[in-house]
Every structure is written in structure tokens, then in C-alpha cells.
């Protein structure tokens, strides 16, 4: 009789093994951090990386990650001032993360995760991502001599792929990675889990402590550069928000640098009405990341990620959440190329569009830093995205961006003064997080530890949490 064990690979069986698979693939037992029906020890989990900020800086420098320049966008600042009230129009700076080897800030996350995988003796790494992170992991794996698999949600049921995602696949393959491309749907996480189990590779997830700790260097570096350059901390840092790791890591780096009075502002593209898991809507969106379809759900329920407890928890750090439309981001992307000489991709320019609007309500002597840019080209270019949108029946017109309807139209502003970011309701988002924590954990009553945890999670206080809980329980 054979000793070979036949594993049940049905969807239900694989999903039931997810915690066991993740524990083996990450080297972290998330049960060690649990402390209540809802609460867990987040800071203890973050310390699980075993690396100090200084050690992570050294790890990243070994593969030429980090120490990216900061540019002052003088021409865009002057453009904002033309539409601002007298005395208004803050100076806008941008940290050029496109200078990393694979062209985005996500190389910081990947460098830490891949280094740790090699240190633990894993033969390869796997990442489930349709974005820049795949290219970053592939790049770092190539430098560290590890195998790499990137799992992408790429196509609709007709086999039509998003041009930006197809471009990312090309970049991953250029670094020697194997790319597994799937259609939109639940098979992504299922396939990801099976590959982790079958290969024994390290889960280089975006949402592990290693990934988020890698972004802390960005926030820390940004503050040190601004202090050296202008002699003080910026008033506002704007971060494009999707899964939350960008904002979380940057904010934690700011705090470690002692920039406690800098406001943390999130920015996402408004894709209201488009369901991210819908096959018919998959190719109706012109942004594959940095949009509300990821930004809002991940902010209000971080543990929807591919690990039991996500290290990306943006509402802990977020002061404001601004929403901009697709046409506004395309406009500022073109403006950045034509008047600043910097051609960069739309993800970082989501934050730039919000910053352009925000600058007009701030004083001239105040400082805004957009904390990242990304590479662009081929399918990632805004011209490719607009062509793809037109081919998918999206109306592209010039007019008032407020009339834009995601999935039906892209409205390019007739002039830059029409770029107006809209505040999302932070109270509503915070209450939504509390409700999700109660419902998803099937909680009927909470303890004091849970209340204290939720107060930190929502950047509020225990009185706010208890009042919100009264509406739910």
C-alpha cells in the first residue's frame, strides 16, 4: 500500500486549510497575536519581522532600493495657484519612487519579503497581484537567486486582458518569473493557495509585516529629505490608497521619524458602482489599483487580505480620505509630463490629482508631499488606458469631471481649475470598520480589550467606539 497521501484539492477543502497553508508559507503563527474576540496585538505582529528600520534600510540598499529623490513640482504648484484664492496654493513635492529597480515603491515591500524568504531557506516566492508588486517581487527574486511565481487576475471571460495588467505580466516575465494568469473570480485565491501548498514557496504577500515594514523606510526617508531640504516637516503627505499598505507603511515611517504633526491624507479614484469581482465590469475600469473598489473595502475590513491578519491597516493613521475621478487623474498625468517633464504612471498621480486640489485650500507657505510615483509605458500609459476604455464603449469627453460615471464615461476637465477632490465621510468609514469587525468575527458582545483595539484601529477613542457599538449590537 502506498504511503502517498492524496490531498483533497476541492475548493472547499483548500479554503479550509488556508490558515495552515499560510502559516507554513509565511513562517508566522498568527494565533500568537490574538487577544480578544476582535482584538489582536498589532505591534507585536509588526515586531515579528525581527528587523529594525535601520536593518531594513540596509537590506534594501543591497539591491539598490530606496534613497529615491524628491522633486518640487514648481510648475504644477504655480498652476494650482492660478485657481486658488489669494495667499493660497501650497508647494507640491513628489517622491520619485519610479527610481527603484522595478519602477515603484513596492520594491521596498518586495526587498524585505524576498530577503527574509532567502534567509529562511525558501527556494522561491509567490505573490498574488495584478499590479506593480508582481514586478517588484520578480525583480528582487532575480537579484536574490530565488524562483518566482506571480498569480494575476488578468482577463474577463472573453479572454480580454487589461492592458496595464498585461504590461505587468511582461515585466514580471522579463525578470524570469512564471506568470499564472486567471480570469476574474474566486479562483485567484484558490489557485494561489494551491501553488503555495504544492511548491512550498514563501508567500511574499503585500500584507505581511515584512511588506509593510519595507514601506516604513519610504516615510522615514521622506521626512529626513524634507528636513534637510526645507528645514521642517511637510504639513501634509498624500498617499494613493488601495489595499492600504502604501499609506500604513508610509505613516509608520513618518511616526518613527518623529513627524507627529504631519497630516496623512489618502487618495483613491472614484469607481463607485463598479464591482471589482464582476466579469462584465472588469474591463470597464481604467484603473487597476488606487481606486475606491479596493481602497474603501480594505480600509473598513483590512483582514479581507490573503493573510489571517493584515499588516496594512490604514484607518489607524488616516486623517482624511479624498476621492478624485478618472478624468482628473488622466489630466494631471498629462500635465505632469508636459509642464514638469516627468512622465509617470497613474497610481502615484491619483495622489497628485488630490494634492493639486488640496493645495488650493492651503496657504502658500505650506508643504504637500505626494509620497510616490511609478514607472509608465506600454499598457500602463494613460493613452493606452484611454484607448482601451473607448474600445470598451466608455464615452470619453471634455467637461465637468463631477458628471463622470464610472464604467460609462471618463470626463477630462476642460481646465485644471475643475479638478476638485471630494472628502469621503471618515465617521462613516470608521463606523463601517467597527461593524465589519463585529459581523465578520460573529461577535455578540465585546470586551474592554476589543473596545480599546477598535479605538486605535479607527484613530478615535473608546467613547466613539462604544457609541458605534450601540448602533450595531
C-alpha positions, 0 to 999 in steps of 0.5 A: 500500500502506498504511503502517498497521501492524496490531498483533497484539492476541492475548493472547499477543502483548500479554503479550509486549510488556508490558515495552515497553508499560510502559516507554513508559507509565511513562517508566522503563527498568527494565533500568537497575536490574538487577544480578544474576540476582535482584538489582536496585538498589532505591534507585536505582529509588526515586531515579528519581522525581527528587523529594525528600520535601520536593518531594513534600510540596509537590506534594501540598499543591497539591491539598490532600493530606496534613497529615491529623490524628491522633486518640487513640482514648481510648475504644477504648484504655480498652476494650482495657484492660478485657481486658488484664492489669494495667499493660497496654493501650497508647494507640491513635492513628489517622491520619485519612487519610479527610481527603484529597480522595478519602477515603484515603491513596492520594491521596498515591500518586495526587498524585505519579503524576498530577503527574509524568504532567502534567509529562511531557506525558501527556494522561491516566492509567490505573490498574488497581484495584478499590479506593480508588486508582481514586478517588484517581487520578480525583480528582487527574486532575480537579484536574490537567486530565488524562483518566482511565481506571480498569480494575476487576475488578468482577463474577463471571460472573453479572454480580454486582458487589461492592458496595464495588467498585461504590461505587468505580466511582461515585466514580471516575465522579463525578470524570469518569473512564471506568470499564472494568469486567471480570469476574474473570480474566486479562483485567484485565491484558490489557485494561489493557495494551491501553488503555495501548498504544492511548491512550498514557496514563501508567500511574499504577500503585500500584507505581511509585516515584512511588506509593510515594514519595507514601506516604513523606510519610504516615510522615514526617508521622506521626512529626513529629505524634507528636513534637510531640504526645507528645514521642517516637516511637510504639513501634509503627505498624500498617499494613493490608497488601495489595499492600504499598505502604501499609506500604513507603511508610509505613516509608520515611517513618518511616526518613527521619524518623529513627524507627529504633526504631519497630516496623512491624507489618502487618495483613491479614484472614484469607481463607485458602482463598479464591482471589482469581482464582476466579469462584465465590469472588469474591463470597464475600469481604467484603473487597476489599483488606487481606486475606491473598489479596493481602497474603501473595502480594505480600509473598513475590513483590512483582514479581507487580505490573503493573510489571517491578519493584515499588516496594512491597516490604514484607518489607524493613521488616516486623517482624511480620505479624498476621492478624485475621478478618472478624468482628473487623474488622466489630466494631471498625468498629462500635465505632469509630463508636459509642464514638469517633464516627468512622465509617470504612471497613474497610481502615484498621480491619483495622489497628485490629482488630490494634492493639486486640489488640496493645495488650493485650500492651503496657504502658500507657505505650506508643504504637500508631499505626494509620497510616490510615483511609478514607472509608465509605458506600454499598457500602463500609459494613460493613452493606452488606458484611454484607448482601451476604455473607448474600445470598451464603449466608455464615452470619453469627453471634455467637461465637468469631471463631477458628471463622470460615471464610472464604467460609462464615461471618463470626463477630462476637465476642460481646465485644471481649475475643475479638478476638485477632490471630494472628502469621503465621510471618515465617521462613516468609514470608521463606523463601517470598520467597527461593524465589519469587525463585529459581523465578520468575527460573529461577535455578540458582545465585546470586551474592554480589550476589543473596545480599546483595539477598535479605538486605535484601529479607527484613530478615535477613542473608546467613547466613539467606539462604544457609541458605534457599538450601540448602533450595531449590537 
